[in-house]
């Protein structure tokens, strides 16, 4: 018999990524700044960890439109 801990996904159980998952488990979505401040890591570290979680299908990133982005055909 194999212990259940051996089937844990090491991607999600790394400390920072586990912290991100714990924060997101309590909400439907969170903005980058709130997540960064709650987890207490740098922008670049959070960005890297979120990218890994997104690639694995654990999170979906929704990027807000920038003021410099225009819809084709608009003034």
N, C-alpha and C positions, 0 to 999 in steps of 0.2 A: 504494500500500500504506500502511495506517495502522499506526503504531507501537502496540504493545499498551498502553503507558502511558496512551494516550488513552481506553481503555475501563475504567480503574480507577474504582471507585466512590469519589467524593470524600468521601462520608459516613464510610466506614470508614477512610480514609487520613488523616484529620485526626490530628495527633500524639497527643492524649490518647485518642481512640477507638481508634487503632491500638495504643496501649499496652495498653488494656483487652483488645483482641482477642488480643494476644500473650500476656498472662497467662492468659486463658481457654483458649487453644489447648493449654496444657499440662495442663489439668485438666478434669474433667467439670462441676464447679461450684465457685464460690467465694463466701464470705460477703462482705458489704459492707465490713466493717472490714478484712479481709485485703486486698481489692482496693484500697480507699482507701489503706491504708498502703504497699502495694507500688508503687502508681502515684504516691504522694505528692501527692495533691490533696485539696481540702476535701470535706466531705460533700455540700455543695450542688452543687459542680462535678461530682462523680462521679454524683450523682443525675440531673442534667441530661443528662450524656453517656449514661448507661445508658438513660434514657428514649428518647433519640434512636435508640440501637441497638435497643431493643425495638420501637419503632414500625416500624423498617425490617426487622425479622425476624431480626436478627443474634444476639440473645440472648433468653432467656426468663427473666423475673424470677419468683422464687418467694418470696413474703413469708411469714415465719413468723407463726404465730398469736400474738396478744398475750394476756397473762394476763387482759385485760379482755374478751376475746371469748368468748362463750358459745354453745354449741350449743342451738338452740331445744328447749325441753322439759327441759333439764337444770337442776338446782337452782342 
